[in-house]
Amino acid sequence: MGDEEEGRWGKGYYAYAYSTKVMIIIMVPLLFISGLVCVFGPQNTTTSVLTSPSIPPSSSFSVPVEFVQEDGERMQLMNSTISNSSTVEDGAESVLPPLTVKKRILSNMEKIEAELQRARAAIKGASFEDDMDDPDYVPLGPMYWNAKVFHRSYLEMEKQFKIFVYKEGEPPLFHDGPCKSIYSMEGNFIYQMETDTRFRTTDPDRAHAFYLPLSVVKMVRYVYERDSHDFSPIRKTVRDYIDLVDGKYPYWNRSIGADHFILSCHDWGPEASFSHPQLGENSIRALCNANTSERFKPRKDVSIPEINLRTGTLTGLVGGPSPSRRPILAFFAGGVHGPVRPILLKHWENRDEDVRVHKYLPKGTSYSDMMRNSKFCICPSGYEVASPRIVEALYSGCVPVLINEGYVPPFSDVLNWRSFSVVVPVEEIPNLKKILMGISPRQYIRMYRRVLKVQRHFQVNSPPKRFDVFHMILHSIWVRRLNVRIREI
């Protein structure tokens, strides 16, 4: 290469090199500034970040969703894992910071409903769970419609059910009731509810249900004028009480009474409940007189057992001989009242040695001994559908024979009564012996053993024990409360 040509090439090379340096000096700052804009420039909201198509779906990051409480504290309710990740060209995984999404403040009512919804979900899935360990009792057998669902529901009730008892009203019409006689459930329930520390809450904002502690038995005694046939004083008393709690608290109007309940074992309990239309139509009514022909609604209302506690305790009431030592096929003794008993007495009174039916017991005969010596105990309805004979039969180990119309037996949402009792339509009373003789000895033994297993659900204890009658009543109320969803307007 000549000197002249080499000089021209050298000048061109240095000119090219010089221009390249200038471009680098200019481009590097521009690239740096562009990078800053990409990193620190305007960002979209959380929603657009999570749904941006620029993020390839290959890794995951966690987004804690939090609720801000009224007291300023935050309660983390869930961690949602979003399956999104980006990978840079050199294979390094990009990491996005956790994103906190603040939700609106939940009202007390919404918190309550959220708790109940979690309970509903747990109960719904119970059928697919393994058997749950319980140190006290695990329901099992055909006595239950679904033993697993019942058990899970019961455990959920124990875990969270809270009841507010209104303090208004004075004894004896309120906060009082009989603890003896066939109406004993009124007084026993009021007493246990007002002394209970597990299910009762003094904070109405934490309550799932509200108890109106009135006693229809006491109203009949102290407000009703005997033989007057004037029910208006009782109606006015109930109506005034509802108006009192309605005016003092916001909870009745919030649900139109749907999360409120009363309990009554008097025959006039259903009538008293309709003293206030919203109480009768919307509220949970726990009644011994559970008659569908008198507007008892099994989905909303609760059937409770009528238990005749003569001494206030179960002393001497529970127990009986084995089936082989029960020589009598069936037994009944009782007064003639209502539409069913006259038919029973007409066909069977003093007519058969196997079916012992009496208007009055023979002199020197023990009523309880007759039950203990009988395989089946006939329990016809009287003026009202409920009868203490049903529980007396269970206590004695005697299989109940239910003869009534429109009666919803206690705890029917849980218990399959046809597995441990005999249901006889009124028109089949003439065939009563044939029906009972048609039950094989093997089937009778099964029913007898089931009666012994369900006894615990009807026993009155002080203090109450798990799965006894007090807790079964509470559980039935709990189930009705789960059937209701309350939304604030």
C-alpha positions as CSV (number, residue, x, y, z in Angstrom):
1,M,0.0,0.0,0.0
2,G,1.4,3.4,-0.9
3,D,1.9,6.3,1.5
4,E,-0.8,8.3,-0.1
5,E,-3.3,5.5,0.0
6,E,-2.4,4.6,3.5
7,G,-2.8,8.2,4.6
8,R,-6.3,8.3,3.1
9,W,-7.2,5.0,4.8
10,G,-5.8,6.2,8.1
11,K,-7.8,9.5,8.0
12,G,-11.0,7.6,7.2
13,Y,-10.4,5.1,10.1
14,Y,-9.9,7.9,12.6
15,A,-12.9,9.8,11.3
16,Y,-15.0,6.6,11.6
17,A,-13.7,5.9,15.1
18,Y,-14.4,9.5,16.2
19,S,-18.0,9.3,14.9
20,T,-18.5,6.0,16.7
21,K,-17.3,7.4,20.0
22,V,-19.6,10.4,19.6
23,M,-22.6,8.1,19.0
24,I,-21.7,6.0,22.1
25,I,-21.4,9.1,24.2
26,I,-24.8,10.2,23.1
27,M,-26.6,6.8,23.2
28,V,-25.5,5.7,26.6
29,P,-27.2,8.5,28.5
30,L,-30.3,8.0,26.4
31,L,-30.5,4.3,27.2
32,F,-29.9,5.0,30.9
33,I,-32.7,7.6,30.9
34,S,-35.0,5.2,29.1
35,G,-34.3,2.6,31.7
36,L,-35.1,5.0,34.5
37,V,-38.4,5.9,32.8
38,C,-39.3,2.2,32.5
39,V,-38.5,1.4,36.1
40,F,-39.8,4.5,37.8
41,G,-42.3,5.7,35.4
42,P,-46.2,5.7,36.0
43,Q,-47.6,2.4,37.1
44,N,-51.1,0.9,36.7
45,T,-53.3,-0.2,39.6
46,T,-53.0,-3.6,41.3
47,T,-55.6,-5.1,39.0
48,S,-53.8,-4.1,35.8
49,V,-50.5,-5.3,37.2
50,L,-51.9,-8.8,37.9
51,T,-53.6,-9.0,34.5
52,S,-50.8,-7.4,32.4
53,P,-50.1,-9.5,29.3
54,S,-46.4,-8.5,29.5
55,I,-45.9,-10.9,32.5
56,P,-45.4,-14.5,31.2
57,P,-47.4,-17.1,33.2
58,S,-44.5,-19.2,34.6
59,S,-43.8,-18.4,38.3
60,S,-45.8,-17.2,41.2
61,F,-45.9,-14.5,43.8
62,S,-48.2,-14.0,46.9
63,V,-50.6,-11.2,47.4
64,P,-51.8,-10.8,51.0
65,V,-55.3,-9.4,51.0
66,E,-56.1,-7.4,54.2
67,F,-59.1,-5.8,55.8
68,V,-58.6,-2.6,57.8
69,Q,-60.6,-2.8,61.0
70,E,-62.3,0.1,62.8
71,D,-59.6,0.1,65.5
72,G,-56.9,0.6,62.9
73,E,-55.5,-2.9,63.2
74,R,-55.3,-5.1,60.1
75,M,-56.5,-8.6,60.0
76,Q,-55.1,-10.8,57.2
77,L,-57.9,-13.0,55.9
78,M,-56.2,-14.8,53.1
79,N,-53.1,-15.1,50.9
80,S,-54.1,-15.4,47.2
81,T,-51.4,-17.1,45.1
82,I,-51.4,-15.7,41.6
83,S,-49.7,-17.9,39.0
84,N,-47.7,-15.2,37.2
85,S,-43.9,-14.7,36.9
86,S,-41.5,-13.2,34.4
87,T,-38.0,-14.5,33.4
88,V,-35.3,-12.3,32.0
89,E,-33.2,-13.3,29.1
90,D,-30.2,-14.4,31.2
91,G,-32.5,-16.9,33.1
92,A,-32.7,-14.8,36.4
93,E,-36.2,-14.8,37.9
94,S,-37.8,-11.4,38.4
95,V,-39.2,-10.7,41.8
96,L,-42.2,-8.5,42.3
97,P,-42.9,-6.9,45.7
98,P,-46.0,-8.0,47.7
99,L,-49.0,-5.9,46.9
100,T,-51.4,-4.9,49.8
101,V,-55.0,-4.4,48.7
102,K,-57.1,-2.6,51.3
103,K,-60.7,-3.5,51.5
104,R,-63.5,-1.5,53.0
105,I,-64.3,-1.8,56.7
106,L,-66.6,-4.7,57.5
107,S,-69.7,-3.9,59.6
108,N,-70.5,-6.0,62.6
109,M,-73.3,-7.7,60.7
110,E,-71.0,-8.6,57.8
111,K,-68.5,-10.1,60.2
112,I,-71.2,-12.2,61.7
113,E,-72.4,-13.4,58.3
114,A,-68.9,-14.2,57.3
115,E,-68.5,-16.4,60.3
116,L,-71.7,-18.2,59.6
117,Q,-70.7,-18.7,55.9
118,R,-67.5,-20.4,57.0
119,A,-69.5,-22.6,59.2
120,R,-71.9,-23.5,56.4
121,A,-69.0,-24.4,54.1
122,A,-67.4,-26.6,56.8
123,I,-70.8,-28.4,57.5
124,K,-71.4,-28.9,53.8
125,G,-68.1,-30.7,53.3
126,A,-68.5,-32.9,56.4
127,S,-69.9,-35.8,54.4
128,F,-66.6,-36.2,52.6
129,E,-64.4,-36.0,55.7
130,D,-62.9,-38.8,57.7
131,D,-64.5,-39.6,61.0
132,M,-63.7,-36.9,63.6
133,D,-62.2,-37.7,66.9
134,D,-64.3,-36.6,69.9
135,P,-63.4,-37.5,73.4
136,D,-67.0,-37.4,74.5
137,Y,-69.2,-38.7,71.8
138,V,-69.2,-39.4,68.1
139,P,-72.7,-39.7,66.6
140,L,-73.1,-42.9,64.6
141,G,-75.9,-45.1,63.3
142,P,-79.2,-44.9,61.4
143,M,-80.7,-42.8,64.2
144,Y,-79.2,-39.8,62.4
145,W,-80.0,-38.6,59.0
146,N,-76.3,-37.8,58.5
147,A,-74.2,-38.4,61.5
148,K,-71.1,-36.7,60.1
149,V,-72.9,-33.5,59.1
150,F,-74.6,-33.4,62.6
151,H,-71.3,-33.8,64.3
152,R,-69.5,-31.1,62.3
153,S,-72.5,-28.7,62.8
154,Y,-72.4,-29.4,66.5
155,L,-68.7,-28.7,66.7
156,E,-69.1,-25.5,64.7
157,M,-71.9,-24.4,67.2
158,E,-69.6,-25.1,70.1
159,K,-66.8,-23.1,68.5
160,Q,-68.6,-19.9,67.7
161,F,-72.4,-19.7,68.4
162,K,-73.1,-16.6,70.6
163,I,-76.5,-15.6,71.9
164,F,-77.5,-12.2,73.4
165,V,-80.2,-12.4,76.1
166,Y,-82.3,-9.3,76.4
167,K,-82.1,-7.9,79.9
168,E,-85.5,-6.0,79.7
169,G,-88.6,-7.3,81.5
170,E,-89.1,-8.4,85.0
171,P,-89.9,-11.8,86.6
172,P,-92.1,-13.7,86.7
173,L,-93.3,-13.0,83.2
174,F,-89.7,-12.7,81.9
175,H,-86.4,-14.3,83.0
176,D,-88.4,-16.9,84.9
177,G,-90.3,-20.1,84.2
178,P,-91.4,-23.5,85.7
179,C,-88.6,-26.1,86.3
180,K,-91.1,-28.8,87.2
181,S,-94.3,-30.2,85.5
182,I,-94.8,-30.8,81.8
183,Y,-93.8,-27.2,81.1
184,S,-90.4,-27.7,82.7
185,M,-88.4,-26.9,79.6
186,E,-89.4,-23.2,79.7
187,G,-87.9,-22.6,83.2
188,N,-84.9,-24.9,82.6
189,F,-83.9,-23.3,79.4
190,I,-84.3,-19.7,80.7
191,Y,-82.2,-20.6,83.7
192,Q,-79.4,-22.4,81.8
193,M,-79.3,-19.6,79.1
194,E,-79.0,-16.9,81.7
195,T,-76.3,-18.6,83.7
196,D,-74.4,-20.0,80.7
197,T,-71.0,-18.5,80.0
198,R,-70.1,-20.4,76.9
199,F,-72.9,-19.5,74.4
200,R,-74.1,-16.3,76.0
201,T,-72.6,-12.9,75.1
202,T,-73.1,-9.6,76.8
203,D,-72.1,-7.8,73.6
204,P,-75.0,-7.8,71.1
205,D,-72.7,-6.8,68.3
206,R,-71.1,-10.2,68.6
207,A,-74.3,-12.2,68.8
208,H,-75.5,-14.5,66.0
209,A,-79.0,-14.8,67.7
210,F,-81.1,-13.0,70.2
211,Y,-83.2,-14.6,72.9
212,L,-86.5,-13.1,74.1
213,P,-86.7,-14.6,77.6
214,L,-90.5,-14.7,78.1
215,S,-92.6,-17.4,79.7
216,V,-96.0,-18.2,78.3
217,V,-96.7,-20.4,81.3
218,K,-96.2,-17.5,83.6
219,M,-98.3,-15.2,81.4
220,V,-101.2,-17.6,81.5
221,R,-100.9,-17.7,85.3
222,Y,-100.4,-14.0,86.1
223,V,-101.9,-12.1,83.1
224,Y,-104.7,-14.3,81.7
225,E,-108.0,-14.3,83.7
226,R,-109.0,-17.9,84.2
227,D,-112.0,-19.0,82.2
228,S,-112.4,-15.6,80.6
229,H,-111.5,-16.8,77.1
230,D,-109.9,-13.4,76.7
231,F,-106.4,-13.8,75.2
232,S,-105.8,-10.1,74.6
233,P,-103.8,-9.5,77.9
234,I,-101.2,-12.1,76.8
235,R,-101.1,-10.6,73.2
236,K,-100.6,-7.1,74.6
237,T,-97.8,-8.3,76.9
238,V,-95.9,-10.0,74.1
239,R,-96.4,-7.1,71.7
240,D,-95.3,-4.5,74.2
241,Y,-92.1,-6.5,75.0
242,I,-91.2,-6.7,71.3
243,D,-91.9,-3.0,70.9
244,L,-89.7,-2.3,73.9
245,V,-86.6,-4.1,72.6
246,D,-87.3,-2.8,69.1
247,G,-87.2,0.8,70.3
248,K,-84.2,0.3,72.5
249,Y,-82.0,-1.8,70.2
250,P,-81.4,-1.8,66.4
251,Y,-81.2,-5.6,66.1
252,W,-84.9,-6.4,65.7
253,N,-85.4,-4.0,62.8
254,R,-82.1,-5.0,61.2
255,S,-83.4,-8.6,60.6
256,I,-87.2,-8.0,61.0
257,G,-86.8,-10.5,63.9
258,A,-85.3,-13.3,61.8
259,D,-82.3,-13.9,64.1
260,H,-84.5,-13.7,67.3
261,F,-86.1,-16.6,69.0
262,I,-88.5,-17.6,71.8
263,L,-89.0,-20.9,73.6
264,S,-92.4,-22.1,74.9
265,C,-93.7,-25.4,76.1
266,H,-97.2,-24.3,76.8
267,D,-100.1,-25.3,74.5
268,W,-100.7,-21.6,73.9
269,G,-97.1,-20.9,72.8
270,P,-97.9,-20.8,69.1
271,E,-100.9,-18.5,69.7
272,A,-98.8,-16.2,71.9
273,S,-96.1,-16.0,69.2
274,F,-98.5,-14.5,66.7
275,S,-99.3,-11.6,69.1
276,H,-96.7,-9.8,67.1
277,P,-96.9,-10.6,63.4
278,Q,-93.1,-10.4,62.7
279,L,-92.4,-12.7,65.7
280,G,-94.8,-15.4,64.4
281,E,-93.8,-15.1,60.8
282,N,-90.1,-14.4,60.9
283,S,-88.6,-15.4,64.2
284,I,-87.4,-18.8,65.3
285,R,-90.0,-20.4,67.6
286,A,-88.8,-23.3,69.8
287,L,-92.1,-25.0,70.7
288,C,-93.3,-28.2,72.3
289,N,-96.5,-27.9,70.4
290,A,-95.0,-28.3,67.0
291,N,-98.1,-28.7,64.9
292,T,-97.9,-28.0,61.1
293,S,-101.7,-27.3,61.1
294,E,-101.1,-24.4,63.5
295,R,-98.5,-22.7,61.3
296,F,-95.4,-24.5,62.6
297,K,-92.7,-24.3,59.9
298,P,-90.0,-27.0,60.3
299,R,-87.4,-25.0,58.3
300,K,-87.8,-21.9,60.5
301,D,-89.1,-23.3,63.8
302,V,-87.8,-25.8,66.3
303,S,-89.6,-28.7,67.8
304,I,-88.5,-29.4,71.4
305,P,-89.5,-32.3,73.7
306,E,-92.1,-32.0,76.4
307,I,-90.5,-33.3,79.5
308,N,-92.5,-33.9,82.8
309,L,-90.0,-33.3,85.6
310,R,-92.0,-34.0,88.7
311,T,-89.0,-33.3,91.0
312,G,-86.9,-31.1,88.8
313,T,-84.4,-33.9,88.2
314,L,-84.2,-37.2,86.3
315,T,-83.8,-39.2,89.5
316,G,-85.6,-42.5,88.9
317,L,-86.8,-41.7,85.4
318,V,-84.1,-43.3,83.3
319,G,-83.6,-47.0,83.0
320,G,-85.4,-50.2,82.4
321,P,-85.0,-54.0,81.9
322,S,-83.8,-55.7,78.8
323,P,-86.2,-56.7,76.0
324,S,-86.4,-60.3,77.2
325,R,-87.9,-59.1,80.5
326,R,-90.6,-57.0,78.9
327,P,-93.7,-59.3,78.7
328,I,-96.2,-56.6,77.5
329,L,-96.4,-55.8,73.8
330,A,-97.8,-52.3,74.0
331,F,-99.1,-50.0,76.8
332,F,-101.1,-46.7,77.2
333,A,-102.9,-45.1,80.0
334,G,-104.2,-41.5,80.0
335,G,-107.2,-39.2,80.0
336,V,-109.7,-38.9,77.1
337,H,-109.1,-35.6,75.4
338,G,-108.4,-34.5,71.9
339,P,-109.5,-36.3,68.7
340,V,-107.1,-39.3,68.8
341,R,-107.5,-40.9,72.2
342,P,-111.2,-41.6,72.0
343,I,-110.5,-43.7,68.9
344,L,-107.7,-45.5,70.6
345,L,-109.8,-46.3,73.6
346,K,-112.8,-47.3,71.5
347,H,-110.8,-50.0,69.8
348,W,-108.4,-51.2,72.5
349,E,-109.5,-50.3,76.0
350,N,-109.4,-53.4,78.2
351,R,-109.7,-55.7,75.1
352,D,-106.4,-57.4,74.7
353,E,-103.7,-58.7,77.1
354,D,-101.0,-57.8,74.7
355,V,-102.1,-54.3,74.0
356,R,-102.8,-52.7,77.4
357,V,-104.9,-49.6,76.9
358,H,-106.5,-47.9,79.9
359,K,-108.3,-44.7,80.6
360,Y,-107.4,-45.2,84.3
361,L,-104.8,-47.6,85.6
362,P,-106.0,-50.4,87.7
363,K,-105.5,-49.8,91.4
364,G,-102.1,-50.6,92.7
365,T,-100.5,-50.5,89.2
366,S,-97.4,-48.3,88.6
367,Y,-97.4,-46.2,85.5
368,S,-93.6,-46.2,85.2
369,D,-93.4,-50.0,85.9
370,M,-95.9,-50.6,83.1
371,M,-93.7,-48.6,80.7
372,R,-90.6,-50.5,81.8
373,N,-92.4,-53.8,81.2
374,S,-93.6,-53.0,77.7
375,K,-91.8,-53.3,74.4
376,F,-93.8,-50.5,72.8
377,C,-95.3,-47.4,74.5
378,I,-98.3,-45.8,72.7
379,C,-98.0,-42.0,72.5
380,P,-101.2,-40.5,71.1
381,S,-101.7,-36.8,70.9
382,G,-104.2,-35.1,73.2
383,Y,-105.6,-31.6,72.9
384,E,-102.2,-30.7,71.4
385,V,-99.8,-32.9,69.4
386,A,-97.0,-32.9,72.0
387,S,-97.0,-35.5,74.8
388,P,-94.5,-36.1,77.6
389,R,-95.1,-39.8,77.1
390,I,-92.6,-39.7,74.1
391,V,-89.7,-38.8,76.4
392,E,-91.0,-41.0,79.2
393,A,-90.9,-43.9,76.7
394,L,-87.3,-43.1,75.7
395,Y,-86.2,-42.9,79.3
396,S,-87.8,-46.3,80.0
397,G,-86.2,-48.0,77.0
398,C,-89.6,-48.5,75.5
399,V,-90.0,-48.0,71.7
400,P,-92.4,-45.0,71.2
401,V,-95.5,-45.5,69.0
402,L,-96.4,-42.1,67.6
403,I,-100.1,-41.6,66.7
404,N,-100.9,-38.0,65.7
405,E,-101.4,-35.7,62.8
406,G,-99.3,-32.8,61.8
407,Y,-96.7,-33.4,64.6
408,V,-93.0,-32.7,64.0
409,P,-91.1,-34.8,66.5
410,P,-88.2,-33.1,68.4
411,F,-84.9,-32.6,66.7
412,S,-86.2,-34.1,63.4
413,D,-83.6,-32.1,61.5
414,V,-81.0,-34.5,63.0
415,L,-82.9,-37.6,64.2
416,N,-84.5,-40.2,62.0
417,W,-87.4,-41.0,64.2
418,R,-88.6,-44.0,62.0
419,S,-85.4,-45.8,62.9
420,F,-86.2,-46.0,66.6
421,S,-90.0,-45.4,66.8
422,V,-93.2,-46.6,65.1
423,V,-95.4,-44.1,63.3
424,V,-99.0,-45.2,63.0
425,P,-101.6,-43.1,61.1
426,V,-104.8,-42.4,63.0
427,E,-106.9,-44.4,60.5
428,E,-104.7,-47.4,61.2
429,I,-105.5,-47.6,65.0
430,P,-107.8,-50.6,64.5
431,N,-104.7,-52.5,63.0
432,L,-102.4,-51.4,65.8
433,K,-101.6,-54.9,67.1
434,K,-101.1,-56.3,63.6
435,I,-98.6,-53.5,62.9
436,L,-96.6,-54.1,66.0
437,M,-96.7,-57.9,65.7
438,G,-95.4,-57.5,62.2
439,I,-92.1,-56.1,63.5
440,S,-89.7,-59.0,63.8
441,P,-87.8,-59.7,67.0
442,R,-84.6,-58.8,65.3
443,Q,-85.9,-55.5,64.1
444,Y,-87.3,-54.7,67.6
445,I,-84.0,-55.3,69.2
446,R,-82.4,-52.9,66.8
447,M,-85.0,-50.2,67.6
448,Y,-84.6,-50.9,71.4
449,R,-80.8,-50.4,71.1
450,R,-81.3,-47.2,69.2
451,V,-83.7,-45.9,71.8
452,L,-80.9,-46.3,74.4
453,K,-78.4,-44.4,72.2
454,V,-80.7,-41.4,71.7
455,Q,-81.6,-41.1,75.4
456,R,-78.7,-38.7,76.0
457,H,-80.2,-36.2,73.6
458,F,-83.4,-35.9,75.8
459,Q,-81.8,-35.9,79.2
460,V,-81.9,-32.8,81.4
461,N,-78.7,-32.1,83.3
462,S,-77.6,-29.4,85.7
463,P,-75.2,-28.2,84.7
464,P,-75.8,-29.2,81.1
465,K,-73.7,-31.9,79.4
466,R,-72.6,-32.1,75.8
467,F,-75.3,-33.4,73.4
468,D,-78.0,-33.3,76.1
469,V,-81.4,-31.7,75.6
470,F,-80.2,-28.2,76.4
471,H,-77.5,-28.4,73.8
472,M,-79.8,-30.2,71.3
473,I,-82.2,-27.3,71.5
474,L,-79.4,-24.8,71.0
475,H,-78.2,-26.9,68.0
476,S,-81.6,-26.8,66.4
477,I,-81.7,-23.0,66.9
478,W,-78.2,-22.8,65.5
479,V,-79.3,-24.7,62.4
480,R,-82.3,-22.4,61.8
481,R,-79.9,-19.4,62.2
482,L,-77.7,-20.9,59.5
483,N,-80.7,-21.0,57.2
484,V,-81.0,-17.3,57.3
485,R,-78.7,-14.7,55.6
486,I,-79.1,-11.2,56.8
487,R,-77.8,-8.3,54.7
488,E,-77.8,-4.7,55.8
489,I,-79.6,-2.2,53.6
